[in-house]
Amino acid sequence: MKSVKNYIPTIKILFALTLLSVVVVFAIQNSADIVLRFILWSTPPLNTSLVLFAVLVAGIIIGMVLSLISSRKTKKSPGL
């Protein structure tokens, strides 16, 4: 009888394929162009899914940087 550890690579592959399928369907369904405007600045028409993906990546990067800064502060501060 195989343990659960033997199935982890298969589970990861299935999860990645499922996630990829969701992203592809999302991109296909949100193919309309939008223009971003802020005060006097505006962008040329951009694909909606491209804009949302860029916002997602920016959020992930900001979260990682803030987490790194927070973890460094807690390591430097003396224990209570």
C-alpha positions as CSV (number, residue, x, y, z in Angstrom):
1,M,0.0,0.0,0.0
2,K,1.4,3.4,-1.0
3,S,1.6,6.2,1.4
4,V,0.2,9.7,0.8
5,K,3.7,11.0,0.2
6,N,3.9,9.0,-3.0
7,Y,0.9,10.8,-4.4
8,I,2.1,14.4,-3.7
9,P,3.8,14.9,-7.1
10,T,0.7,13.8,-8.9
11,I,-1.5,16.0,-6.7
12,K,0.7,19.0,-7.4
13,I,0.6,18.3,-11.2
14,L,-3.2,18.0,-11.1
15,F,-3.5,21.2,-9.0
16,A,-1.2,23.1,-11.5
17,L,-3.2,21.9,-14.5
18,T,-6.5,22.9,-12.8
19,L,-5.1,26.3,-12.0
20,L,-3.8,26.7,-15.5
21,S,-7.2,25.8,-16.9
22,V,-8.9,28.4,-14.8
23,V,-6.5,31.1,-15.9
24,V,-7.0,30.2,-19.6
25,V,-10.8,30.3,-19.2
26,F,-10.6,33.6,-17.4
27,A,-8.3,35.1,-20.0
28,I,-10.6,34.0,-22.8
29,Q,-13.8,35.3,-21.1
30,N,-12.2,38.7,-20.3
31,S,-10.7,39.6,-23.6
32,A,-12.4,43.1,-23.9
33,D,-10.2,46.1,-24.0
34,I,-10.2,48.8,-21.3
35,V,-8.5,52.2,-21.0
36,L,-7.1,53.1,-17.6
37,R,-7.4,56.8,-16.7
38,F,-5.9,58.7,-13.7
39,I,-6.3,62.5,-13.6
40,L,-4.6,63.6,-16.9
41,W,-2.9,60.3,-17.6
42,S,-4.4,57.4,-19.6
43,T,-3.3,54.2,-21.2
44,P,-3.9,52.8,-24.6
45,P,-6.5,50.1,-24.8
46,L,-5.4,47.1,-22.8
47,N,-6.8,43.6,-22.4
48,T,-8.8,43.2,-19.2
49,S,-7.1,39.9,-18.2
50,L,-3.7,41.5,-18.8
51,V,-4.5,44.4,-16.4
52,L,-5.8,42.0,-13.7
53,F,-2.8,39.7,-14.1
54,A,-0.5,42.7,-13.7
55,V,-2.3,43.9,-10.6
56,L,-2.1,40.3,-9.1
57,V,1.6,40.1,-9.8
58,A,2.2,43.6,-8.2
59,G,0.2,42.6,-5.2
60,I,2.2,39.4,-4.7
61,I,5.5,41.3,-5.0
62,I,4.3,44.0,-2.6
63,G,3.2,41.3,-0.1
64,M,6.5,39.5,-0.3
65,V,8.5,42.7,0.2
66,L,6.4,43.7,3.2
67,S,6.6,40.2,4.7
68,L,10.4,40.3,4.2
69,I,10.6,43.7,5.9
70,S,8.4,42.6,8.8
71,S,10.4,39.4,9.4
72,R,13.7,41.3,9.4
73,K,12.3,43.7,12.0
74,T,11.1,40.9,14.3
75,K,14.5,39.2,14.1
76,K,16.4,42.4,15.0
77,S,14.1,43.3,17.9
78,P,15.0,41.8,21.3
79,G,12.7,39.2,22.8
80,L,10.1,40.1,25.4
